[in-house]
Amino acid sequence: MTKTGAGGKEQRRVLRVVLLLLAVFLMFGGPAYFIYALRNVGLPYPVLVLGGLIAFVVGVWLFLRLVGKQTRLEAPE
């Protein structure tokens, strides 16, 4: 049997915090550290920059999705 209520809300809150931290890392650390870490692999530089740009876009998308859900939940009815 699964418990619902406070435990489920707490798990969702923790998941949202983890996803928010991931989004922030992808936005700020993604372009910088992604390029730095993969530079030693031997890929051409434009591919690395494209990968950093993709990481940034995914981070912005995830951040906006999480913040958008939070704003809709707090909006008055």
TORTIFI-677654 format. One record per atom (N, C-alpha, C, O): atom name; residue in three letters; x, y, z. Coordinates in steps of 0.05 Angstrom, whole numbers, plus 32768, in hexadecimal, padded with zeros to 4 digits. Each point is the difference from the previous one (the first is absolute). Layout:
<rs>
{name = CA | resn = ALA | X = X | Y = Y | Z = Z} .
...
</rs>
This chain:
<rs>
{name = N | resn = MET | X = 8011 | Y = 7FE9 | Z = 8000} .
{name = CA | resn = MET | X = 7FEF | Y = 8017 | Z = 8000} .
{name = C | resn = MET | X = 8012 | Y = 8019 | Z = 8000} .
{name = O | resn = MET | X = 8015 | Y = 8001 | Z = 800D} .
{name = N | resn = THR | X = 7FE1 | Y = 8013 | Z = 7FE5} .
{name = CA | resn = THR | X = 800F | Y = 8019 | Z = 7FFF} .
{name = C | resn = THR | X = 7FF2 | Y = 8015 | Z = 8010} .
{name = O | resn = THR | X = 7FE7 | Y = 8001 | Z = 8001} .
{name = N | resn = LYS | X = 8028 | Y = 800F | Z = 800C} .
{name = CA | resn = LYS | X = 7FF4 | Y = 8016 | Z = 800F} .
{name = C | resn = LYS | X = 7FFF | Y = 8019 | Z = 7FEF} .
{name = O | resn = LYS | X = 8012 | Y = 8006 | Z = 7FF0} .
{name = N | resn = THR | X = 7FD8 | Y = 8008 | Z = 8012} .
{name = CA | resn = THR | X = 7FFD | Y = 8019 | Z = 7FF1} .
{name = C | resn = THR | X = 7FFD | Y = 8016 | Z = 8014} .
{name = O | resn = THR | X = 7FFB | Y = 7FFB | Z = 8018} .
{name = N | resn = GLY | X = 8007 | Y = 801D | Z = 7FDF} .
{name = CA | resn = GLY | X = 7FFD | Y = 8016 | Z = 8012} .
{name = C | resn = GLY | X = 801A | Y = 800F | Z = 8004} .
{name = O | resn = GLY | X = 800C | Y = 8009 | Z = 7FED} .
{name = N | resn = ALA | X = 7FFD | Y = 7FF9 | Z = 802C} .
{name = CA | resn = ALA | X = 8017 | Y = 8010 | Z = 8007} .
{name = C | resn = ALA | X = 801A | Y = 7FF4 | Z = 7FF4} .
{name = O | resn = ALA | X = 8011 | Y = 800E | Z = 7FF6} .
{name = N | resn = GLY | X = 7FF1 | Y = 7FD7 | Z = 8009} .
{name = CA | resn = GLY | X = 8017 | Y = 7FF3 | Z = 7FF5} .
{name = C | resn = GLY | X = 8003 | Y = 8005 | Z = 7FE2} .
{name = O | resn = GLY | X = 8016 | Y = 8004 | Z = 7FF6} .
{name = N | resn = GLY | X = 7FD3 | Y = 7FFB | Z = 7FFC} .
{name = CA | resn = GLY | X = 8000 | Y = 8004 | Z = 7FE3} .
{name = C | resn = GLY | X = 8007 | Y = 801D | Z = 7FFA} .
{name = O | resn = GLY | X = 800F | Y = 8005 | Z = 7FEC} .
{name = N | resn = LYS | X = 7FE7 | Y = 800E | Z = 8023} .
{name = CA | resn = LYS | X = 8007 | Y = 801C | Z = 7FFC} .
{name = C | resn = LYS | X = 801D | Y = 8005 | Z = 8005} .
{name = O | resn = LYS | X = 800D | Y = 800F | Z = 7FF2} .
{name = N | resn = GLU | X = 7FFE | Y = 7FE4 | Z = 8023} .
{name = CA | resn = GLU | X = 801C | Y = 8004 | Z = 8006} .
{name = C | resn = GLU | X = 8012 | Y = 7FF5 | Z = 7FEA} .
{name = O | resn = GLU | X = 8014 | Y = 800C | Z = 7FF9} .
{name = N | resn = GLN | X = 7FE5 | Y = 7FDD | Z = 7FFC} .
{name = CA | resn = GLN | X = 8010 | Y = 7FF4 | Z = 7FEB} .
{name = C | resn = GLN | X = 7FFF | Y = 8012 | Z = 7FE7} .
{name = O | resn = GLN | X = 8014 | Y = 8004 | Z = 7FF3} .
{name = N | resn = ARG | X = 7FD4 | Y = 8007 | Z = 8007} .
{name = CA | resn = ARG | X = 7FFE | Y = 8011 | Z = 7FE8} .
{name = C | resn = ARG | X = 8010 | Y = 801A | Z = 8005} .
{name = O | resn = ARG | X = 800C | Y = 800A | Z = 7FED} .
{name = N | resn = ARG | X = 7FF4 | Y = 8000 | Z = 802B} .
{name = CA | resn = ARG | X = 800F | Y = 8018 | Z = 8006} .
{name = C | resn = ARG | X = 801E | Y = 7FFB | Z = 7FFD} .
{name = O | resn = ARG | X = 800F | Y = 8011 | Z = 7FF5} .
{name = N | resn = VAL | X = 7FFB | Y = 7FD8 | Z = 8014} .
{name = CA | resn = VAL | X = 801C | Y = 7FF9 | Z = 7FFE} .
{name = C | resn = VAL | X = 8007 | Y = 7FFD | Z = 7FE2} .
{name = O | resn = VAL | X = 8015 | Y = 8009 | Z = 7FF8} .
{name = N | resn = LEU | X = 7FDA | Y = 7FEA | Z = 7FF9} .
{name = CA | resn = LEU | X = 8005 | Y = 7FFC | Z = 7FE4} .
{name = C | resn = LEU | X = 8001 | Y = 801B | Z = 7FF1} .
{name = O | resn = LEU | X = 8011 | Y = 8004 | Z = 7FEF} .
{name = N | resn = ARG | X = 7FDD | Y = 800E | Z = 8018} .
{name = CA | resn = ARG | X = 8000 | Y = 801B | Z = 7FF4} .
{name = C | resn = ARG | X = 801A | Y = 800F | Z = 8006} .
{name = O | resn = ARG | X = 800B | Y = 800E | Z = 7FEF} .
{name = N | resn = VAL | X = 7FFF | Y = 7FEF | Z = 802A} .
{name = CA | resn = VAL | X = 8019 | Y = 800E | Z = 8007} .
{name = C | resn = VAL | X = 8017 | Y = 7FF4 | Z = 7FF1} .
{name = O | resn = VAL | X = 8011 | Y = 800F | Z = 7FF6} .
{name = N | resn = VAL | X = 7FF0 | Y = 7FD7 | Z = 8007} .
{name = CA | resn = VAL | X = 8016 | Y = 7FF3 | Z = 7FF1} .
{name = C | resn = VAL | X = 7FFF | Y = 8008 | Z = 7FE3} .
{name = O | resn = VAL | X = 8015 | Y = 8006 | Z = 7FF4} .
{name = N | resn = LEU | X = 7FD3 | Y = 7FFA | Z = 8000} .
{name = CA | resn = LEU | X = 7FFE | Y = 8008 | Z = 7FE4} .
{name = C | resn = LEU | X = 8007 | Y = 801D | Z = 7FFC} .
{name = O | resn = LEU | X = 800B | Y = 8008 | Z = 7FEC} .
{name = N | resn = LEU | X = 7FEE | Y = 8009 | Z = 8028} .
{name = CA | resn = LEU | X = 8007 | Y = 801C | Z = 7FFE} .
{name = C | resn = LEU | X = 801E | Y = 8004 | Z = 8001} .
{name = O | resn = LEU | X = 800C | Y = 8010 | Z = 7FF2} .
{name = N | resn = LEU | X = 8001 | Y = 7FE1 | Z = 8020} .
{name = CA | resn = LEU | X = 801E | Y = 8002 | Z = 8001} .
{name = C | resn = LEU | X = 800D | Y = 7FF6 | Z = 7FE6} .
{name = O | resn = LEU | X = 8014 | Y = 800B | Z = 7FF7} .
{name = N | resn = LEU | X = 7FE0 | Y = 7FE0 | Z = 7FFE} .
{name = CA | resn = LEU | X = 800A | Y = 7FF6 | Z = 7FE6} .
{name = C | resn = LEU | X = 7FFD | Y = 8014 | Z = 7FEB} .
{name = O | resn = LEU | X = 8012 | Y = 8004 | Z = 7FEF} .
{name = N | resn = ALA | X = 7FD7 | Y = 800A | Z = 8010} .
{name = CA | resn = ALA | X = 7FFB | Y = 8015 | Z = 7FEC} .
{name = C | resn = ALA | X = 8014 | Y = 8016 | Z = 8003} .
{name = O | resn = ALA | X = 800B | Y = 800A | Z = 7FEC} .
{name = N | resn = VAL | X = 7FFA | Y = 7FFF | Z = 802C} .
{name = CA | resn = VAL | X = 8013 | Y = 8016 | Z = 8005} .
{name = C | resn = VAL | X = 801C | Y = 7FF7 | Z = 7FF8} .
{name = O | resn = VAL | X = 800F | Y = 8010 | Z = 7FF4} .
{name = N | resn = PHE | X = 7FF9 | Y = 7FD8 | Z = 8012} .
{name = CA | resn = PHE | X = 801A | Y = 7FF6 | Z = 7FF8} .
{name = C | resn = PHE | X = 8002 | Y = 7FFF | Z = 7FE2} .
{name = O | resn = PHE | X = 8015 | Y = 8008 | Z = 7FF4} .
{name = N | resn = LEU | X = 7FD6 | Y = 7FEF | Z = 7FFE} .
{name = CA | resn = LEU | X = 8001 | Y = 7FFF | Z = 7FE3} .
{name = C | resn = LEU | X = 8002 | Y = 801B | Z = 7FF4} .
{name = O | resn = LEU | X = 800D | Y = 8004 | Z = 7FEB} .
{name = N | resn = MET | X = 7FE6 | Y = 8010 | Z = 8021} .
{name = CA | resn = MET | X = 8000 | Y = 801B | Z = 7FF5} .
{name = C | resn = MET | X = 801C | Y = 800D | Z = 8004} .
{name = O | resn = MET | X = 800A | Y = 800D | Z = 7FED} .
{name = N | resn = PHE | X = 8001 | Y = 7FF1 | Z = 802B} .
{name = CA | resn = PHE | X = 8018 | Y = 800E | Z = 8006} .
{name = C | resn = PHE | X = 8019 | Y = 7FEF | Z = 7FFD} .
{name = O | resn = PHE | X = 8015 | Y = 8009 | Z = 7FF5} .
{name = N | resn = GLY | X = 7FEA | Y = 7FDE | Z = 8013} .
{name = CA | resn = GLY | X = 8017 | Y = 7FEF | Z = 7FFF} .
{name = C | resn = GLY | X = 8002 | Y = 7FF0 | Z = 7FE6} .
{name = O | resn = GLY | X = 8016 | Y = 7FF9 | Z = 7FF8} .
{name = N | resn = GLY | X = 7FD4 | Y = 8002 | Z = 7FFC} .
{name = CA | resn = GLY | X = 7FFF | Y = 7FF0 | Z = 7FE8} .
{name = C | resn = GLY | X = 8012 | Y = 800A | Z = 7FEA} .
{name = O | resn = GLY | X = 8012 | Y = 7FF1 | Z = 7FF7} .
{name = N | resn = PRO | X = 7FEB | Y = 8028 | Z = 8000} .
{name = CA | resn = PRO | X = 8011 | Y = 800A | Z = 7FEB} .
{name = C | resn = PRO | X = 801D | Y = 8000 | Z = 8007} .
{name = O | resn = PRO | X = 8011 | Y = 7FF9 | Z = 7FF0} .
{name = N | resn = ALA | X = 7FF6 | Y = 8010 | Z = 8028} .
{name = CA | resn = ALA | X = 801C | Y = 8003 | Z = 8008} .
{name = C | resn = ALA | X = 800D | Y = 7FE4 | Z = 8005} .
{name = O | resn = ALA | X = 8014 | Y = 7FF9 | Z = 7FF4} .
{name = N | resn = TYR | X = 7FE0 | Y = 7FF8 | Z = 801E} .
{name = CA | resn = TYR | X = 800D | Y = 7FE7 | Z = 8008} .
{name = C | resn = TYR | X = 7FFC | Y = 7FEA | Z = 7FEC} .
{name = O | resn = TYR | X = 8011 | Y = 7FEE | Z = 7FFE} .
{name = N | resn = PHE | X = 7FDA | Y = 8013 | Z = 7FF3} .
{name = CA | resn = PHE | X = 7FFB | Y = 7FEC | Z = 7FEB} .
{name = C | resn = PHE | X = 8017 | Y = 8002 | Z = 7FEB} .
{name = O | resn = PHE | X = 800B | Y = 7FEC | Z = 7FF7} .
{name = N | resn = ILE | X = 7FFA | Y = 802C | Z = 8000} .
{name = CA | resn = ILE | X = 8015 | Y = 8005 | Z = 7FEC} .
{name = C | resn = ILE | X = 801B | Y = 7FF9 | Z = 800C} .
{name = O | resn = ILE | X = 8011 | Y = 7FF3 | Z = 7FF3} .
{name = N | resn = TYR | X = 7FF4 | Y = 8015 | Z = 8026} .
{name = CA | resn = TYR | X = 801A | Y = 7FFA | Z = 800D} .
{name = C | resn = TYR | X = 8004 | Y = 7FE2 | Z = 8004} .
{name = O | resn = TYR | X = 8016 | Y = 7FF6 | Z = 7FFB} .
{name = N | resn = ALA | X = 7FD6 | Y = 7FFB | Z = 800D} .
{name = CA | resn = ALA | X = 8003 | Y = 7FE4 | Z = 8005} .
{name = C | resn = ALA | X = 8003 | Y = 7FF0 | Z = 7FE7} .
{name = O | resn = ALA | X = 800F | Y = 7FEC | Z = 7FFF} .
{name = N | resn = LEU | X = 7FE3 | Y = 801C | Z = 7FEC} .
{name = CA | resn = LEU | X = 8001 | Y = 7FF0 | Z = 7FE7} .
{name = C | resn = LEU | X = 8016 | Y = 8009 | Z = 7FED} .
{name = O | resn = LEU | X = 8003 | Y = 7FF5 | Z = 7FEA} .
{name = N | resn = ARG | X = 800C | Y = 801F | Z = 801E} .
{name = CA | resn = ARG | X = 8015 | Y = 800A | Z = 7FEE} .
{name = C | resn = ARG | X = 8016 | Y = 7FEA | Z = 7FFC} .
{name = O | resn = ARG | X = 800C | Y = 7FFF | Z = 7FEB} .
{name = N | resn = ASN | X = 7FF8 | Y = 7FF1 | Z = 8029} .
{name = CA | resn = ASN | X = 8014 | Y = 7FEB | Z = 7FFE} .
{name = C | resn = ASN | X = 7FF8 | Y = 7FE8 | Z = 7FF0} .
{name = O | resn = ASN | X = 8010 | Y = 7FEE | Z = 7FFA} .
{name = N | resn = VAL | X = 7FD6 | Y = 8010 | Z = 7FFE} .
{name = CA | resn = VAL | X = 7FF6 | Y = 7FE9 | Z = 7FF1} .
{name = C | resn = VAL | X = 800A | Y = 8001 | Z = 7FE3} .
{name = O | resn = VAL | X = 8004 | Y = 7FEB | Z = 7FF4} .
{name = N | resn = GLY | X = 8001 | Y = 802D | Z = 8002} .
{name = CA | resn = GLY | X = 800A | Y = 8003 | Z = 7FE5} .
{name = C | resn = GLY | X = 7FEB | Y = 8008 | Z = 7FEC} .
{name = O | resn = GLY | X = 8004 | Y = 7FFE | Z = 7FE8} .
{name = N | resn = LEU | X = 7FE5 | Y = 800B | Z = 8021} .
{name = CA | resn = LEU | X = 7FEB | Y = 8009 | Z = 7FEE} .
{name = C | resn = LEU | X = 8007 | Y = 801C | Z = 7FF6} .
{name = O | resn = LEU | X = 800E | Y = 800F | Z = 800E} .
{name = N | resn = PRO | X = 7FE9 | Y = 7FF8 | Z = 7FDB} .
{name = CA | resn = PRO | X = 8005 | Y = 801B | Z = 7FF6} .
{name = C | resn = PRO | X = 7FF3 | Y = 8015 | Z = 8012} .
{name = O | resn = PRO | X = 7FEB | Y = 7FFB | Z = 800C} .
{name = N | resn = TYR | X = 8021 | Y = 801D | Z = 7FF5} .
{name = CA | resn = TYR | X = 7FF6 | Y = 8015 | Z = 8012} .
{name = C | resn = TYR | X = 7FE3 | Y = 8008 | Z = 7FFA} .
{name = O | resn = TYR | X = 7FF1 | Y = 8004 | Z = 8013} .
{name = N | resn = PRO | X = 8007 | Y = 7FFF | Z = 7FD3} .
{name = CA | resn = PRO | X = 7FE4 | Y = 8007 | Z = 7FFC} .
{name = C | resn = PRO | X = 7FEB | Y = 7FEC | Z = 800A} .
{name = O | resn = PRO | X = 7FEA | Y = 8007 | Z = 8008} .
{name = N | resn = VAL | X = 801E | Y = 7FDF | Z = 7FF9} .
{name = CA | resn = VAL | X = 7FEE | Y = 7FEC | Z = 800B} .
{name = C | resn = VAL | X = 7FFE | Y = 8004 | Z = 801E} .
{name = O | resn = VAL | X = 7FEA | Y = 7FFD | Z = 800C} .
{name = N | resn = LEU | X = 802C | Y = 800A | Z = 8001} .
{name = CA | resn = LEU | X = 7FFF | Y = 8005 | Z = 801D} .
{name = C | resn = LEU | X = 7FEF | Y = 8018 | Z = 8007} .
{name = O | resn = LEU | X = 7FF1 | Y = 8000 | Z = 8013} .
{name = N | resn = VAL | X = 8012 | Y = 8015 | Z = 7FDC} .
{name = CA | resn = VAL | X = 7FF0 | Y = 8018 | Z = 8005} .
{name = C | resn = VAL | X = 7FE2 | Y = 7FFA | Z = 7FFC} .
{name = O | resn = VAL | X = 7FEF | Y = 800A | Z = 800F} .
{name = N | resn = LEU | X = 800B | Y = 7FE6 | Z = 7FDC} .
{name = CA | resn = LEU | X = 7FE4 | Y = 7FF9 | Z = 7FFC} .
{name = C | resn = LEU | X = 7FF5 | Y = 7FEF | Z = 8017} .
{name = O | resn = LEU | X = 7FE9 | Y = 8004 | Z = 8008} .
{name = N | resn = GLY | X = 8028 | Y = 7FEB | Z = 8003} .
{name = CA | resn = GLY | X = 7FF8 | Y = 7FF0 | Z = 8018} .
{name = C | resn = GLY | X = 7FFB | Y = 8012 | Z = 8018} .
{name = O | resn = GLY | X = 7FED | Y = 7FFC | Z = 800F} .
{name = N | resn = GLY | X = 8024 | Y = 8018 | Z = 7FF5} .
{name = CA | resn = GLY | X = 7FFC | Y = 8013 | Z = 8015} .
{name = C | resn = GLY | X = 7FE6 | Y = 8010 | Z = 7FFC} .
{name = O | resn = GLY | X = 7FF2 | Y = 8006 | Z = 8014} .
{name = N | resn = LEU | X = 8009 | Y = 8002 | Z = 7FD4} .
{name = CA | resn = LEU | X = 7FE7 | Y = 800F | Z = 7FFA} .
{name = C | resn = LEU | X = 7FE8 | Y = 7FEF | Z = 8005} .
{name = O | resn = LEU | X = 7FEB | Y = 8009 | Z = 800A} .
{name = N | resn = ILE | X = 8016 | Y = 7FDD | Z = 7FEE} .
{name = CA | resn = ILE | X = 7FEA | Y = 7FEE | Z = 8005} .
{name = C | resn = ILE | X = 7FFB | Y = 7FFD | Z = 801E} .
{name = O | resn = ILE | X = 7FE9 | Y = 8000 | Z = 800A} .
{name = N | resn = ALA | X = 802D | Y = 7FFD | Z = 8006} .
{name = CA | resn = ALA | X = 7FFD | Y = 7FFE | Z = 801D} .
{name = C | resn = ALA | X = 7FF3 | Y = 8019 | Z = 800B} .
{name = O | resn = ALA | X = 7FEF | Y = 7FFE | Z = 8012} .
{name = N | resn = PHE | X = 8019 | Y = 801A | Z = 7FE4} .
{name = CA | resn = PHE | X = 7FF4 | Y = 8018 | Z = 800A} .
{name = C | resn = PHE | X = 7FE2 | Y = 8002 | Z = 7FF9} .
{name = O | resn = PHE | X = 7FF0 | Y = 8007 | Z = 8011} .
{name = N | resn = VAL | X = 8009 | Y = 7FF1 | Z = 7FD7} .
{name = CA | resn = VAL | X = 7FE4 | Y = 8001 | Z = 7FF8} .
{name = C | resn = VAL | X = 7FEF | Y = 7FED | Z = 8010} .
{name = O | resn = VAL | X = 7FEA | Y = 8006 | Z = 8009} .
{name = N | resn = VAL | X = 8020 | Y = 7FE2 | Z = 7FFC} .
{name = CA | resn = VAL | X = 7FF2 | Y = 7FEC | Z = 8010} .
{name = C | resn = VAL | X = 7FFD | Y = 800B | Z = 801D} .
{name = O | resn = VAL | X = 7FEA | Y = 7FFD | Z = 800C} .
{name = N | resn = GLY | X = 802A | Y = 8010 | Z = 7FFF} .
{name = CA | resn = GLY | X = 7FFE | Y = 800B | Z = 801A} .
{name = C | resn = GLY | X = 7FEC | Y = 8016 | Z = 8002} .
{name = O | resn = GLY | X = 7FF1 | Y = 8001 | Z = 8014} .
{name = N | resn = VAL | X = 800E | Y = 8011 | Z = 7FD8} .
{name = CA | resn = VAL | X = 7FEC | Y = 8015 | Z = 8000} .
{name = C | resn = VAL | X = 7FE4 | Y = 7FF5 | Z = 7FFE} .
{name = O | resn = VAL | X = 7FEE | Y = 8009 | Z = 800D} .
{name = N | resn = TRP | X = 800F | Y = 7FE3 | Z = 7FE1} .
{name = CA | resn = TRP | X = 7FE5 | Y = 7FF4 | Z = 7FFC} .
{name = C | resn = TRP | X = 7FF7 | Y = 7FF3 | Z = 801A} .
{name = O | resn = TRP | X = 7FE9 | Y = 8003 | Z = 8008} .
{name = N | resn = LEU | X = 8028 | Y = 7FEE | Z = 8005} .
{name = CA | resn = LEU | X = 7FF9 | Y = 7FF2 | Z = 8019} .
{name = C | resn = LEU | X = 7FF9 | Y = 8015 | Z = 8016} .
{name = O | resn = LEU | X = 7FED | Y = 7FFD | Z = 800F} .
{name = N | resn = PHE | X = 8024 | Y = 8018 | Z = 7FF3} .
{name = CA | resn = PHE | X = 7FFB | Y = 8015 | Z = 8014} .
{name = C | resn = PHE | X = 7FE5 | Y = 800D | Z = 7FFC} .
{name = O | resn = PHE | X = 7FF1 | Y = 8004 | Z = 8012} .
{name = N | resn = LEU | X = 8009 | Y = 8004 | Z = 7FD5} .
{name = CA | resn = LEU | X = 7FE7 | Y = 800D | Z = 7FFA} .
{name = C | resn = LEU | X = 7FE8 | Y = 7FED | Z = 8005} .
{name = O | resn = LEU | X = 7FEB | Y = 8009 | Z = 8009} .
{name = N | resn = ARG | X = 8019 | Y = 7FDE | Z = 7FF1} .
{name = CA | resn = ARG | X = 7FEA | Y = 7FED | Z = 8005} .
{name = C | resn = ARG | X = 7FFA | Y = 7FFD | Z = 801E} .
{name = O | resn = ARG | X = 7FE9 | Y = 8000 | Z = 8008} .
{name = N | resn = LEU | X = 802C | Y = 7FFF | Z = 8008} .
{name = CA | resn = LEU | X = 7FFD | Y = 7FFD | Z = 801D} .
{name = C | resn = LEU | X = 7FF4 | Y = 801A | Z = 800C} .
{name = O | resn = LEU | X = 7FEE | Y = 7FFE | Z = 8011} .
{name = N | resn = VAL | X = 801C | Y = 8018 | Z = 7FE7} .
{name = CA | resn = VAL | X = 7FF7 | Y = 801A | Z = 800B} .
{name = C | resn = VAL | X = 7FE3 | Y = 8005 | Z = 7FF6} .
{name = O | resn = VAL | X = 7FF0 | Y = 800A | Z = 800F} .
{name = N | resn = GLY | X = 800A | Y = 7FEF | Z = 7FD9} .
{name = CA | resn = GLY | X = 7FE5 | Y = 8004 | Z = 7FF5} .
{name = C | resn = GLY | X = 7FEC | Y = 7FEF | Z = 800F} .
{name = O | resn = GLY | X = 7FEA | Y = 800A | Z = 8006} .
{name = N | resn = LYS | X = 801C | Y = 7FDE | Z = 8001} .
{name = CA | resn = LYS | X = 7FEE | Y = 7FEF | Z = 800F} .
{name = C | resn = LYS | X = 7FFC | Y = 800B | Z = 801C} .
{name = O | resn = LYS | X = 7FE9 | Y = 8000 | Z = 800A} .
{name = N | resn = GLN | X = 802C | Y = 800A | Z = 8002} .
{name = CA | resn = GLN | X = 7FFD | Y = 800C | Z = 801B} .
{name = C | resn = GLN | X = 7FEF | Y = 8019 | Z = 7FFF} .
{name = O | resn = GLN | X = 7FF0 | Y = 8004 | Z = 8013} .
{name = N | resn = THR | X = 8013 | Y = 800C | Z = 7FD9} .
{name = CA | resn = THR | X = 7FF0 | Y = 8019 | Z = 7FFF} .
{name = C | resn = THR | X = 7FE2 | Y = 7FF9 | Z = 7FFB} .
{name = O | resn = THR | X = 7FEF | Y = 800D | Z = 800B} .
{name = N | resn = ARG | X = 800B | Y = 7FDF | Z = 7FE5} .
{name = CA | resn = ARG | X = 7FE5 | Y = 7FF8 | Z = 7FFB} .
{name = C | resn = ARG | X = 7FF3 | Y = 7FF5 | Z = 8019} .
{name = O | resn = ARG | X = 7FE9 | Y = 8005 | Z = 8005} .
{name = N | resn = LEU | X = 8026 | Y = 7FED | Z = 800B} .
{name = CA | resn = LEU | X = 7FF6 | Y = 7FF4 | Z = 8018} .
{name = C | resn = LEU | X = 7FF9 | Y = 8016 | Z = 8015} .
{name = O | resn = LEU | X = 7FEE | Y = 7FFD | Z = 8010} .
{name = N | resn = GLU | X = 8022 | Y = 8018 | Z = 7FF0} .
{name = CA | resn = GLU | X = 7FFC | Y = 8015 | Z = 8014} .
{name = C | resn = GLU | X = 7FED | Y = 8016 | Z = 7FF7} .
{name = O | resn = GLU | X = 7FF9 | Y = 8012 | Z = 8010} .
{name = N | resn = ALA | X = 7FFE | Y = 7FED | Z = 7FD7} .
{name = CA | resn = ALA | X = 7FEE | Y = 8014 | Z = 7FF5} .
{name = C | resn = ALA | X = 7FE4 | Y = 7FFE | Z = 800E} .
{name = O | resn = ALA | X = 7FF7 | Y = 7FEA | Z = 8004} .
{name = N | resn = PRO | X = 7FFD | Y = 802D | Z = 8002} .
{name = CA | resn = PRO | X = 7FE5 | Y = 7FFF | Z = 800C} .
{name = C | resn = PRO | X = 7FEC | Y = 7FF6 | Z = 7FEB} .
{name = O | resn = PRO | X = 8002 | Y = 8005 | Z = 7FE8} .
{name = N | resn = GLU | X = 7FE9 | Y = 7FEF | Z = 8022} .
{name = CA | resn = GLU | X = 7FEC | Y = 7FF5 | Z = 7FEF} .
{name = C | resn = GLU | X = 7FE9 | Y = 8013 | Z = 7FFD} .
{name = O | resn = GLU | X = 7FED | Y = 7FF9 | Z = 7FF1} .
</rs>
